[in-house]
Amino acid sequence: MSSHGGNRAVIAALSANLFIAVTKFGAWALTGASSMLAEGVHSVADSANQVLLLRGAASAKKEANAEHPFGYGRARYISAFLVSVILFSLGGLFALYEAWHKFELLHSEEGHGEDLLNGPWWWVPLAVLTAALVAEGFSLRTAVRESLPTKGKQSWARFIKTSKSPELPVVLLEDLAALLGLVFALVGVGMTLLTKNAIWDVIGTGLIGALLIAVAITLAIETRSLLLGESATDEAVRKITDALAAAPGVGRVIHLKTLHLGPEEILVAAKIAVEPTESAARVAEIIDSAESAIRLAEPWVTALYLEPDIDRGVAISAPDVAGSE
């Protein structure tokens, strides 16, 4: 996936969330519905998430230097990790706190929540939530469209788990969580209006909080793995191995290791068997040819280190040999 496609989905989500946040806070101010406040904070958190993702994408474009010789590609992973750990968690914890606070008020103040039931603005939350569902639906559709070329035939769960680019999985989960949160809020407010019991608003708010924390944990697990360093995909390793083996003068790949330096940057280190020769120039020619073949087969390879050796019929065990991760 190119970062351009990811940025387009992020910008679409940011535009939707900024608009939705304003309307949700307005509905909360008019009605006092706690689920509207929780959803407003949710939209603010999502907006901050998207700003962080865009910032990470911009930082990742910085040129490599002496202090960071392999560049800044992992800035995108750091941004995604911050989204999961800080903003999603804060949004989820705030919603749970608001649900508990509202629950306590229901038991300490008679008639709490009657403003929502009897006030002239009772219809506002329903209108806002319905409009928000439409806006979030369009945002999710954009993220799905941008993901399809990279997803291929994988399931969505597999795509989110294996994607090396964090932006689209983050936006997909954000938009899915937003749609489910809106459904929880709509049911909570609707049932409060129908039953004249504000406990439904509390339940809706609590479900929103639990949902956000679940998404935060999922994203934290996936982005943590990327930050620790993941090998290239099976397909990428196969392309690199095949390109090396087919390069003129290369007998076979003795061992190979790969590492994602960023979503679209792969480090390759390999020991290759070359034809027996006493000419250093010939060895250099073989290495140059092999490097060209690898970069042609897998353009994401940005750092490449090849060690020539004579084939003695002994393979050195390494995790990435033969394409395993």
LUMBA-330372 format. One record per residue: residue in three letters; x, y, z of N, C-alpha, C, O in turn. Coordinates in steps of 0.001 Angstrom, whole numbers, padded with zeros to 6 digits, always signed. Layout:
ALAXYZXYZXYZXYZ...
This chain:
MET+000843-001195+000000+000000+000000+000000+000872+001235+000000+001809+001317+000793SER+000600+002185-000850+001339+003438-000841+000835+004314+000288-000321+004218+000700SER+001729+005182+000789+001317+006078+001868+000261+007059+001377-000530+007571+002169HIS+000245+007326+000052-000753+008257-000496-002160+007724-000272-003054+008465+000136GLY-002355+006413-000545-003673+005816-000342-004089+005862+001108-005245+006144+001423GLY-003132+005580+002005-003439+005646+003423-003795+007042+003866-004727+007225+004650ASN-003061+008044+003373-003333+009433+003742-004707+009878+003275-005381+010644+003964ARG-005127+009403+002109-006451+009782+001605-007544+009278+002550-008500+009998+002838ALA-007401+008051+003027-008388+007504+003976-008336+008256+005300-009373+008503+005917VAL-007127+008622+005742-006967+009348+007006-007619+010723+006918-008313+011145+007843ILE-007398+011425+005805-007964+012766+005634-009490+012703+005567-010173+013572+006110ALA-010020+011683+004905-011480+011522+004841-012052+011297+006237-013088+011861+006590ALA-011370+010467+007030-011837+010204+008396-011728+011452+009264-012616+011722+010073LEU-010649+012214+009105-010462+013434+009894-011560+014450+009596-012105+015059+010516SER-011885+014634+008331-012930+015588+007946-014274+015197+008549-015011+016046+009052ALA-014585+013905+008494-015867+013434+009041-015903+013614+010554-016910+014062+011103ASN-014814+013270+011228-014815+013309+012694-014881+014726+013250-015527+014954+014273LEU-014231+015674+012600-014289+017055+013079-015722+017591+013024-016195+018235+013961PHE-016398+017315+011916-017786+017764+011775-018685+017066+012796-019516+017702+013445ILE-018507+015754+012927-019362+014979+013820-019156+015391+015275-020114+015441+016046ALA-017896+015691+015660-017605+016066+017049-018386+017315+017451-018938+017382+018549VAL-018430+018291+016568-019140+019533+016865-020627+019269+017077-021222+019798+018015THR-021221+018464+016224-022657+018196+016348-022967+017380+017601-024000+017589+018237LYS-022082+016453+017959-022318+015636+019157-022252+016490+020424-023094+016355+021312PHE-021258+017363+020502-021151+018222+021679-022345+019171+021761-022823+019482+022851GLY-022824+019630+020600-024011+020478+020594-025224+019736+021118-026015+020285+021885ALA-025369+018478+020698-026499+017676+021167-026393+017411+022671-027402+017418+023375TRP-025181+017179+023159-024998+016966+024602-025357+018228+025394-026000+018152+026441ALA-024931+019393+024876-025220+020651+025569-026722+020906+025650-027207+021470+026630LEU-027454+020491+024621-028894+020736+024599-029684+019727+025429-030739+020066+025965THR-029191+018492+025544-029993+017436+026163-029395+016856+027433-030127+016317+028264GLY-028083+016954+027604-027438+016353+028769-027247+014856+028662-026924+014211+029660ALA-027436+014279+027483-027278+012830+027307-025806+012450+027432-024971+012947+026676SER-025479+011559+028395-024080+011199+028623-023490+010446+027438-022295+010562+027168SER-024305+009680+026732-023790+008957+025572-023360+009929+024476-022439+009627+023717MET-024011+011089+024379-023598+012089+023398-022262+012705+023793-021427+012980+022931LEU-022050+012927+025102-020762+013442+025555-019662+012427+025274-018591+012791+024789ALA-019921+011148+025577-018928+010100+025323-018612+010005+023840-017451+009843+023463GLU-019633+010103+022993-019416+010043+021553-018671+011283+021052-017870+011194+020122GLY-018938+012450+021676-018206+013657+021301-016723+013517+021593-015881+013855+020762VAL-016408+013010+022791-015007+012768+023145-014396+011717+022216-013238+011830+021815HIS-015182+010700+021879-014732+009675+020937-014321+010305+019607-013271+009966+019061SER-015136+011214+019085-014823+011860+017807-013594+012764+017909-012794+012837+016977VAL-013446+013454+019052-012249+014275+019266-011008+013390+019297-009984+013724+018700ALA-011106+012251+020000-009985+011310+020056-009642+010797+018664-008470+010717+018294ASP-010681+010446+017887-010438+009980+016519-009766+011056+015676-008863+010753+014896SER-010192+012313+015822-009592+013411+015065-008116+013566+015420-007267+013740+014546ALA-007826+013498+016731-006424+013568+017161-005634+012381+016614-004467+012519+016248ASN-006279+011214+016563-005629+010034+015985-005180+010305+014560-004044+010012+014188GLN-006079+010865+013772-005754+011104+012369-004644+012142+012204-003792+012010+011326VAL-004658+013169+013047-003578+014158+013005-002240+013485+013309-001235+013767+012657LEU-002234+012599+014297-001006+011866+014635-000535+011006+013470+000660+010963+013176LEU-001463+010320+012802-001090+009474+011670-000503+010307+010534+000485+009910+009917LEU-001110+011461+010258-000586+012334+009204+000789+012862+009582+001676+012966+008735ARG+000964+013197+010864+002267+013667+011339+003322+012575+011195+004453+012844+010790GLY+002947+011346+011530+003881+010233+011393+004275+010000+009952+005438+009725+009658ALA+003297+010111+009037+003595+009931+007619+004551+011008+007115+005426+010731+006294ALA+004385+012246+007609+005270+013339+007206+006682+013123+007758+007665+013341+007050SER+006785+012694+009020+008095+012458+009631+008837+011328+008932+010062+011368+008819ALA+008102+010315+008459+008728+009163+007819+009430+009526+006512+010275+008771+006033LYS+009088+010674+005936+009681+011092+004662+011038+011775+004833+011720+012054+003847LYS+011432+012044+006076+012718+012707+006307+013859+011829+005822+013797+010604+005922GLU+014907+012463+005294+016044+011738+004758+016867+011111+005880+016942+011644+006987ALA+017482+009967+005571+018371+009332+006533+019569+010242+006812+019991+011011+005948ASN+020107+010145+008026+021270+010940+008400+022194+010099+009272+021952+008908+009470ALA+023258+010719+009796+024235+009974+010586+023612+009399+011859+023978+008308+012294GLU+022681+010130+012447+022044+009667+013671+021023+008576+013415+020856+007675+014237HIS+020335+008648+012274+019347+007641+011884+019696+007148+010472+019065+007554+009496PRO+020701+006272+010369+021201+005861+009051+020200+005088+008201+020336+005039+006978PHE+019201+004486+008832+018193+003758+008068+016909+004567+007882+015885+004019+007476GLY+016961+005851+008173+015822+006715+007917+014813+006741+009060+015082+006273+010166TYR+013643+007305+008756+012614+007553+009770+011322+006799+009475+010246+007204+009916GLY+011428+005700+008728+010222+004971+008328+009359+004507+009489+008137+004429+009363ARG+009993+004194+010636+009219+003685+011762+008423+004774+012479+007673+004475+013409ALA+008573+006021+012064+007755+007091+012654+006273+006793+012466+005454+007169+013305ARG+005923+006124+011377+004522+005768+011146+004046+004724+012153+002885+004741+012563TYR+004933+003822+012549+004573+002829+013563+004402+003484+014930+003496+003141+015689ILE+005287+004433+015230+005209+005121+016525+003890+005884+016636+003237+005851+017679SER+003502+006565+015569+002243+007310+015576+001062+006378+015801+000159+006687+016578ALA+001070+005236+015120-000028+004277+015282-000065+003736+016704-001143+003523+017259PHE+001099+003512+017296+001144+003003+018670+000596+004038+019656-000122+003695+020596LEU+000943+005307+019428+000417+006369+020285-001100+006470+020161-001802+006703+021145VAL-001593+006292+018941-003043+006306+018730-003716+005250+019604-004711+005523+020276SER-003157+004045+019584-003792+002939+020308-003666+003090+021813-004644+002917+022540VAL-002477+003410+022281-002234+003400+023718-002801+004634+024416-003417+004522+025476ILE-002595+005805+023824-002969+007037+024519-004393+007477+024184-005253+007527+025064LEU-004639+007791+022924-005906+008432+022580-007104+007496+022677-008132+007861+023248PHE-006980+006296+022126-008098+005363+022215-008376+005007+023671-009530+004945+024096SER-007306+004774+024432-007493+004399+025835-008131+005534+026618-009031+005309+027427LEU-007662+006761+026374-008249+007898+027076-009720+008068+026713-010550+008345+027579GLY-010041+007901+025430-011439+008002+025023-012288+006932+025684-013399+007201+026142GLY-011746+005689+025732-012495+004604+026348-012661+004789+027846-013744+004573+028388LEU-011576+005194+028520-011649+005391+029960-012579+006546+030328-013294+006487+031328PHE-012560+007613+029494-013464+008733+029767-014918+008289+029656-015752+008663+030481ALA-015219+007490+028632-016598+007027+028457-017034+006164+029641-018169+006276+030105LEU-016141+005306+030129-016487+004479+031291-016685+005345+032532-017589+005103+033332TYR-015834+006351+032681-015999+007267+033821-017330+008004+033733-018041+008132+034730GLU-017663+008483+032548-018921+009221+032376-020116+008318+032652-021109+008765+033225ALA-020030+007039+032246-021123+006106+032524-021281+005904+034030-022400+005905+034542TRP-020169+005731+034737-020228+005549+036194-020748+006807+036887-021556+006731+037813HIS-020270+007971+036423-020719+009239+037012-022229+009415+036828-022933+009798+037762LYS-022713+009136+035632-024148+009274+035367-024959+008255+036175-026060+008551+036640PHE-024403+007062+036331-025073+006026+037116-025230+006465+038571-026286+006273+039174GLU-024175+007054+039126-024246+007548+040506-025270+008665+040646-025996+008728+041638LEU-025327+009550+039645-026296+010645+039696-027731+010127+039658-028622+010673+040308LEU-027936+009058+038881-029279+008490+038803-029762+007995+040160-030961+007999+040438HIS-028829+007570+041000-029196+007040+042307-029129+008088+043421-029498+007824+044566SER-028654+009270+043063-028538+010295+044108-029451+011493+043871-029699+012276+044788GLU-029953+011638+042647-030811+012786+042338-032108+012289+041711-032087+011654+040657GLU-033208+012570+042339-034501+012152+041785-034770+012854+040466-034577+014059+040307GLY-035219+012048+039546-035617+012624+038266-034477+013033+037380-034701+013710+036376HIS-033228+012640+037715-032115+013001+036836-032332+012389+035454-032681+011216+035324GLY-032125+013177+034467-032326+012711+033099-033656+013126+032520-033931+012853+031351GLU-034501+013789+033318-035803+014199+032810-035688+015270+031733-036566+015397+030880ASP-034586+016052+031776-034409+017063+030730-034327+016398+029366-034864+016902+028380LEU-033656+015276+029326-033547+014556+028065-034907+014045+027612-035211+014034+026419LEU-035725+013621+028576-037000+013005+028230-038058+014024+027847-038839+013796+026923ASN-038088+015158+028560-039197+016095+028411-038824+017420+027750-039703+018216+027423GLY-037527+017662+027553-037108+018939+026990-037497+019076+025530-037849+018093+024877PRO-037434+020302+025018-037839+020535+023627-036833+019998+022604-037124+019912+021411TRP-035636+019637+023103-034592+019191+022168-034406+017671+022187-033345+017175+021809TRP-035417+016937+022619-035277+015483+022746-034900+014809+021422-034270+013752+021415TRP-035288+015422+020315-035063+014817+019000-033650+015045+018469-033221+014373+017531VAL-032916+016005+019077-031592+016373+018550-030614+015203+018557-029971+014956+017536PRO-030469+014452+019691-029520+013337+019651-029822+012325+018554-028906+011809+017913LEU-031100+012041+018336-031473+011080+017301-031062+011583+015915-030549+010817+015098ALA-031290+012876+015654-030925+013441+014357-029407+013453+014179-028893+013101+013117VAL-028696+013864+015233-027230+013936+015154-026627+012554+014950-025739+012382+014115LEU-027100+011572+015701-026556+010222+015592-026846+009614+014224-026005+008907+013670THR-028020+009880+013680-028343+009370+012346-027436+009990+011292-026933+009290+010413ALA-027224+011313+011378-026321+011981+010434-024887+011476+010595-024166+011300+009613ALA-024483+011243+011855-023130+010746+012101-022940+009347+011522-021872+009028+011001LEU-023970+008520+011612-023886+007179+011016-023633+007254+009513-022846+006478+008971VAL-024297+008184+008846-024100+008351+007400-022677+008817+007117-022014+008275+006232ALA-022195+009829+007869-020845+010358+007642-019780+009305+007904-018836+009166+007126GLU-019926+008559+009002-018946+007508+009313-019007+006384+008288-017992+005758+007981GLY-020193+006132+007765-020319+005114+006720-019529+005483+005484-018869+004629+004891PHE-019587+006746+005084-018803+007205+003932-017308+007107+004219-016529+006723+003347SER-016909+007455+005443-015501+007367+005816-015014+005916+005768-013924+005641+005266LEU-015824+004991+006290-015457+003582+006258-015383+003071+004821-014507+002272+004490ARG-016292+003525+003972-016266+003105+002574-014967+003534+001904-014392+002774+001124THR-014497+004757+002202-013230+005226+001637-012074+004347+002099-011218+003972+001297ALA-012045+004016+003397-010972+003174+003932-011004+001782+003303-009958+001211+002999VAL-012209+001238+003111-012330-000087+002490-011819-000050+001057-011077-000939+000640ARG-012209+000970+000301-011763+001086-001092-010242+001194-001186-009627+000577-002055GLU-009635+001979-000291-008190+002147-000316-007465+000865+000106-006320+000636-000283SER-008140+000034+000904-007509-001187+001410-007581-002352+000429-006721-003232+000449LEU-008593-002363-000424-008833-003522-001280-007634-003929-002147-007352-005124-002238PRO-006908-002984-002796-005776-003416-003629-004706-004156-002837-004100-005096-003351THR-004466-003749-001601-003450-004393-000775-003993-005641-000103-003265-006620+000059LYS-005255-005625+000290-005856-006757+000989-005859-008014+000139-005590-009106+000640GLY-006161-007866-001144-006230-009032-002007-007312-010002-001560-008450-009609-001302LYS-006937-011287-001471-007897-012325-001108-007886-012641+000389-008580-013554+000837GLN-007101-011890+001159-007065-012116+002606-008402-011755+003248-009174-010963+002707SER-008657-012342+004393-009792-011886+005186-009429-010532+005781-008254-010169+005835TRP-010445-009778+006232-010175-008472+006825-009368-008612+008108-008483-007800+008380ALA-009668-009635+008892-008918-009855+010132-007452-010137+009823-006564-009638+010514ARG-007195-010935+008787-005824-011262+008400-005107-010031+007860-003921-009830+008125PHE-005823-009213+007107-005229-007991+006566-004782-007061+007689-003675-006523+007649ILE-005636-006874+008684-005296-005994+009812-004110-006553+010587-003274-005795+011079LYS-004033-007872+010697-002958-008505+011467-001620-008454+010729-000578-008277+011360THR-001634-008605+009408-000378-008757+008663+000083-007481+007963+001225-007417+007506SER-000775-006465+007867-000400-005253+007136+000826-004590+007764+000906-004435+008983LYS+001775-004203+006916+002966-003505+007396+002747-001994+007423+003536-001263+008022SER+001690-001529+006783+001350-000108+006792+000249+000121+007816-000831-000455+007683PRO+000485+000946+008838-000473+001050+009937-001700+001897+009660-002721+001722+010324GLU-001634+002817+008693-002707+003800+008560-004062+003180+008249-005048+003479+008923LEU-004122+002320+007236-005421+001771+006852-006020+000851+007920-007212+000976+008203PRO-005260-000063+008525-005851-000845+009621-006367+000023+010758-007425-000254+011323VAL-005614+001088+011103-006054+001978+012182-007366+002655+011807-008302+002685+012606VAL-007437+003200+010593-008650+003902+010169-009820+002932+010053-010944+003272+010422LEU-009567+001729+009544-010634+000730+009446-011216+000410+010820-012434+000378+010994LEU-010344+000173+011790-010823-000139+013137-011493+001070+013779-012503+000932+014469GLU-010929+002255+013552-011547+003477+014076-012965+003643+013548-013902+003875+014311ASP-013111+003521+012227-014428+003739+011620-015421+002665+012049-016596+002951+012276LEU-014941+001424+012157-015820+000352+012619-016252+000608+014059-017423+000443+014402ALA-015294+001014+014902-015622+001333+016293-016581+002518+016365-017484+002545+017202ALA-016379+003502+015476-017257+004669+015470-018686+004277+015105-019637+004748+015727LEU-018838+003419+014100-020184+002990+013703-020859+002196+014816-022036+002408+015107LEU-020115+001280+015438-020702+000513+016540-021030+001419+017729-022064+001258+018377GLY-020138+002372+018005-020391+003313+019097-021645+004140+018852-022419+004399+019774LEU-021838+004549+017608-023033+005313+017268-024300+004472+017441-025334+004975+017881VAL-024205+003193+017093-025351+002300+017296-025658+002174+018787-026820+002226+019190PHE-024611+002008+019610-024813+001920+021063-025475+003196+021590-026409+003144+022390ALA-024969+004339+021122-025527+005611+021584-026972+005779+021126-027822+006245+021885LEU-027242+005401+019890-028596+005542+019345-029582+004660+020109-030691+005090+020429VAL-029172+003428+020396-030039+002532+021164-030233+003070+022582-031341+003046+023116GLY-029131+003563+023193-029228+004093+024551-030164+005273+024657-031023+005319+025538VAL-029999+006235+023751-030854+007425+023766-032296+007054+023398-033244+007523+024027GLY-032448+006211+022376-033781+005821+021950-034556+005101+023035-035731+005384+023268MET-033881+004155+023704-034546+003419+024782-034850+004320+025979-035853+004125+026665THR-033986+005306+026230-034254+006262+027308-035522+007051+027011-036345+007276+027899LEU-035673+007467+025768-036859+008224+025383-038119+007363+025445-039184+007841+025834LEU-037992+006083+025059-039161+005205+025033-039582+004754+026429-040772+004694+026741THR-038593+004437+027265-038911+003874+028588-038933+004917+029699-039354+004631+030819LYS-038473+006135+029381-038359+007200+030388-037441+006776+031548-037638+007165+032699ASN-036445+005975+031202-035468+005507+032187-034071+005777+031641-033655+005162+030659ALA-033340+006707+032282-032033+007128+031785-030948+006082+031969-029811+006303+031552ILE-031269+004940+032588-030256+003894+032733-029796+003381+031376-028667+002912+031233TRP-030679+003473+030376-030291+003036+029029-029204+003933+028438-028330+003463+027709ASP-029265+005204+028753-028214+006130+028311-026880+005765+028965-025826+005836+028334VAL-026946+005372+030241-025745+004943+030961-025165+003678+030327-023955+003577+030126ILE-026029+002723+030014-025577+001465+029402-024906+001734+028056-023852+001172+027758GLY-025532+002607+027235-024945+002946+025943-023571+003567+026096-022655+003243+025340THR-023417+004465+027077-022132+005111+027322-021086+004092+027756-019944+004138+027300GLY-021476+003170+028638-020544+002142+029096-020091+001230+027972-018924+000843+027917LEU-021008+000883+027071-020645+000031+025934-019669+000739+024995-018769+000111+024437ILE-019852+002037+024827-018917+002817+024002-017510+002752+024603-016534+002546+023882GLY-017410+002928+025923-016119+002876+026582-015457+001517+026442-014266+001435+026144ALA-016217+000448+026653-015672-000905+026535-015203-001178+025109-014166-001807+024898LEU-015975-000700+024134-015603-000883+022733-014277-000197+022415-013410-000790+021773LEU-014116+001044+022858-012893+001785+022566-011669+001127+023201-010605+001072+022586ILE-011815+000637+024407-010684-000022+025066-010331-001321+024346-009151-001650+024221ALA-011331-002065+023872-011062-003295+023120-010293-002990+021841-009351-003704+021496VAL-010689-001935+021141-009979-001543+019915-008563-001080+020255-007622-001377+019519ALA-008407-000357+021363-007080+000110+021791-006152-001064+022023-004997-001030+021598ILE-006631-002095+022686-005799-003269+022963-005406-003970+021668-004257-004376+021498THR-006370-004111+020751-006085-004760+019464-005005-004010+018691-004058-004616+018189LEU-005151-002693+018599-004166-001896+017874-002809-001907+018565-001773-001947+017900ALA-002808-001872+019887-001545-001873+020625-000762-003155+020357+000456-003113+020181ILE-001451-004286+020325-000789-005570+020071-000168-005587+018676+000975-006013+018506GLU-000925-005121+017678-000433-005169+016303+000716-004186+016077+001720-004546+015463THR+000581-002957+016562+001635-001962+016323+002873-002256+017164+003982-001913+016752ARG+002717-002876+018317+003877-003270+019121+004751-004237+018332+005977-004128+018349SER+004120-005180+017640+004874-006139+016841+005662-005439+015738+006803-005806+015459LEU+005053-004429+015110+005745-003681+014058+006916-002890+014629+007976-002812+014008LEU+006730-002311+015794+007804-001548+016426+008982-002437+016802+010135-002023+016683LEU+008703-003657+017256+009771-004582+017605+010559-005004+016375+011739-005340+016477GLY+009920-004989+015223+010594-005345+013983+010073-006644+013417+010280-007710+013998GLU+009394-006563+012279+008864-007750+011621+009611-008006+010321+010068-007076+009656SER+009726-009280+009973+010335-009637+008699+009397-009288+007552+008227-008973+007766ALA+009920-009347+006343+009084-009119+005168+008068-010249+005048+008216-011300+005672THR+007051-010027+004251+006029-011054+004064+006609-012254+003324+007669-012162+002705ASP+005907-013374+003393+006342-014579+002676+006535-014294+001190+007500-014747+000575GLU+005594-013534+000626+005673-013227-000811+006911-012408-001135+007597-012680-002121ALA+007205-011394-000301+008373-010562-000542+009665-011362-000405+010581-011207-001213VAL+009741-012225+000625+010929-013060+000822+011123-013999-000360+012248-014221-000809ARG+010020-014550-000863+010116-015443-002017+010652-014704-003239+011504-015229-003956LYS+010159-013492-003482+010642-012708-004619+012137-012428-004496+012884-012544-005467ILE+012563-012054-003281+013975-011733-003069+014838-012977-003259+015884-012915-003905THR+014403-014103-002700+015161-015351-002809+015253-015806-004260+016322-016204-004721ASP+014142-015749-004975+014136-016151-006392+015026-015238-007227+015745-015702-008112ALA+014972-013918-006939+015799-012985-007690+017288-013244-007453+018094-013169-008380LEU+017642-013547-006208+019042-013843-005884+019504-015122-006583+020566-015153-007203ALA+018699-016167-006475+019077-017460-007040+019223-017405-008562+020007-018148-009152ALA+018448-016507-009186+018483-016402-010650+019555-015433-011156+019806-015369-012360ALA+020190-014679-010251+021203-013703-010676+022429-014414-011232+022836-015436-010678PRO+023029-013916-012299+024221-014547-012889+025358-014662-011882+025689-013694-011196GLY+025954-015847-011795+027097-016050-010908+026727-016483-009510+027604-016862-008733VAL+025424-016438-009160+024986-016849-007829+024523-018305-007873+023634-018657-008649GLY+025129-019144-007037+024734-020539-006998+023446-020738-006218+022496-021338-006720ARG+023414-020237-004996+022219-020367-004165+022303-019382-003006+023343-018777-002745VAL+021177-019245-002326+021122-018405-001132+021458-019293+000063+020736-020246+000354ILE+022554-018977+000754+022926-019759+001927+022054-019382+003119+021518-020242+003817HIS+021927-018099+003328+020950-017672+004317+020543-016225+004089+021277-015443+003485LEU+019353-015884+004588+018728-014598+004282+017932-014118+005489+017221-014901+006118LYS+018050-012832+005812+017234-012217+006855+016671-010908+006325+017350-010174+005607THR+015427-010622+006684+014780-009375+006268+014190-008680+007484+013904-009309+008502LEU+014014-007371+007359+013429-006585+008445+012766-005346+007854+013362-004644+007037HIS+011528-005082+008271+010849-003862+007823+011365-002676+008625+011167-002606+009838LEU+012027-001742+007943+012469-000498+008563+011338+000511+008614+011378+001457+009401GLY+010340+000313+007788+009150+001137+007700+008152+000373+006859+008479-000705+006362PRO+006944+000889+006679+005939+000167+005903+006388-000192+004496+006024-001252+003985GLU+007171+000669+003862+007601+000433+002485+009117+000444+002367+009670+000832+001339GLU+009787+000007+003445+011244-000056+003460+011675-001377+004083+011317-001676+005222ILE+012450-002174+003330+012882-003489+003793+014405-003554+003804+015062-003178+002833LEU+014950-004030+004905+016380-004310+005021+016600-005783+004692+015907-006651+005222VAL+017565-006062+003816+017894-007436+003444+019366-007696+003736+020230-006924+003318ALA+019651-008764+004441+021024-009211+004684+021098-010677+004274+020317-011493+004763ALA+022028-011023+003382+022076-012387+002854+023508-012832+002626+024377-012034+002276LYS+023735-014120+002830+024984-014759+002430+024666-015606+001210+023778-016457+001251ILE+025394-015371+000120+025108-016067-001128+026343-016826-001608+027480-016384-001445ALA+026075-017977-002202+027157-018782-002772+027447-018277-004184+026554-018226-005031VAL+028711-017902-004429+029096-017417-005754+030031-018423-006401+030594-019283-005725GLU+030192-018312-007699+031061-019236-008428+032515-019052-007980+032948-017919-007770PRO+033267-020130-007831+034671-020018-007417+035460-019189-008423+035474-019498-009614THR+036105-018154-007952+036894-017295-008830+037965-016599-008008+037785-016364-006813GLU+039065-016273-008640+040138-015552-007964+040077-014062-008269+040932-013296-007824SER+039080-013660-009018+038977-012263-009440+038017-011500-008536+036831-011822-008468ALA+038535-010485-007841+037674-009645-007008+036686-008877-007873+035557-008615-007458ALA+037113-008521-009063+036232-007790-009969+035023-008642-010349+033907-008137-010465ARG+035262-009951-010544+034159-010828-010894+033178-010964-009740+031966-010978-009955VAL+033691-011065-008510+032819-011147-007339+031977-009879-007210+030777-009944-006943ALA+032625-008719-007403+031897-007452-007330+030820-007384-008399+029732-006861-008161GLU+031125-007913-009579+030150-007919-010679+028945-008785-010316+027803-008418-010596ILE+029203-009937-009692+028116-010830-009284+027232-010152-008234+026005-010215-008302ILE+027885-009498-007255+027134-008809-006198+026278-007695-006787+025107-007562-006431ASP+026846-006896-007683+026092-005801-008301+024887-006335-009066+023797-005764-009007SER+025095-007435-009784+024011-008032-010560+022909-008543-009633+021723-008377-009915ALA+023316-009169-008516+022333-009691-007569+021550-008551-006923+020338-008663-006738GLU+022223-007463-006580+021533-006308-005982+020494-005742-006938+019374-005433-006532SER+020861-005606-008196+019920-005083-009197+018710-005998-009337+017579-005527-009460ALA+018953-007310-009318+017860-008264-009471+016895-008179-008292+015681-008261-008477ILE+017429-008015-007078+016578-007932-005891+015710-006686-005942+014505-006748-005697ARG+016327-005549-006262+015568-004287-006276+014526-004265-007387+013494-003603-007269LEU+014798-004979-008448+013805-005080-009519+012633-005953-009077+011481-005651-009388ALA+012924-007030-008356+011875-007949-007912+011070-007371-006761+009861-007591-006690GLU+011717-006631-005849+011033-006079-004679+011510-004639-004460+012523-004420-003795PRO+010781-003646-005019+011196-002232-004944+011267-001682-003526+011915-000660-003299TRP+010612-002340-002559+010638-001835-001186+011975-002082-000494+012196-001574+000605VAL+012870-002849-001111+014176-003093-000504+015000-001813-000611+015411-001424-001704THR+015239-001160+000527+015980+000108+000549+017365-000038+001162+018220+000822+000951ALA+017605-001101+001912+018925-001361+002499+019270-002815+002212+018504-003718+002550LEU+020437-003044+001582+020765-004379+001089+022234-004679+001349+023116-003919+000951TYR+022482-005792+002021+023854-006191+002337+024035-007654+001940+023376-008537+002490LEU+024933-007909+000981+025191-009258+000490+026617-009671+000833+027573-008938+000579GLU+026737-010849+001408+028060-011397+001720+028328-012588+000810+027609-013585+000879PRO+029361-012506-000049+029660-013632-000948+030415-014741-000211+031189-014471+000707ASP+030183-015979-000620+030878-017121-000044+030932-018215-001095+030190-018190-002077ILE+031823-019179-000876+031919-020322-001770+030964-021397-001266+030885-021663-000066ASP+030241-022010-002196+029279-023031-001820+030008-024287-001356+030667-024972-002139ARG+029872-024571-000065+030479-025772+000500+029422-026824+000844+029705-027829+001496GLY+028207-026561+000389+027146-027528+000587+026532-027522+001960+025778-028433+002303VAL+026840-026497+002772+026290-026409+004129+025451-025144+004236+025961-024047+004008ALA+024192-025277+004574+023311-024121+004732+023376-023623+006169+023437-024418+007107ILE+023363-022325+006333+023349-021723+007659+021915-021446+008041+021202-020745+007323SER+021486-021986+009158+020086-021846+009573+019771-020403+009925+020523-019759+010657ALA+018662-019894+009405+018213-018536+009715+016712-018482+009492+016199-019183+008619PRO+015989-017663+010263+014529-017646+010201+013963-017350+008821+012927-017904+008455ASP+014617-016490+008045+014019-016060+006784+014376-016934+005593+013834-016735+004506VAL+015274-017897+005767+015665-018742+004650+014451-019470+004092+013590-019937+004839ALA+014397-019557+002777+013314-020246+002072+011971-019571+002277+010925-020182+002055GLY+011993-018291+002708+010773-017517+002735+009967-017610+004001+008876-017043+004046SER+010424-018282+005030+009651-018308+006274+009896-017065+007063+010975-016477+006994GLU+008886-016648+007830+009017-015432+008614+009437-015783+010022+009606-014893+010856
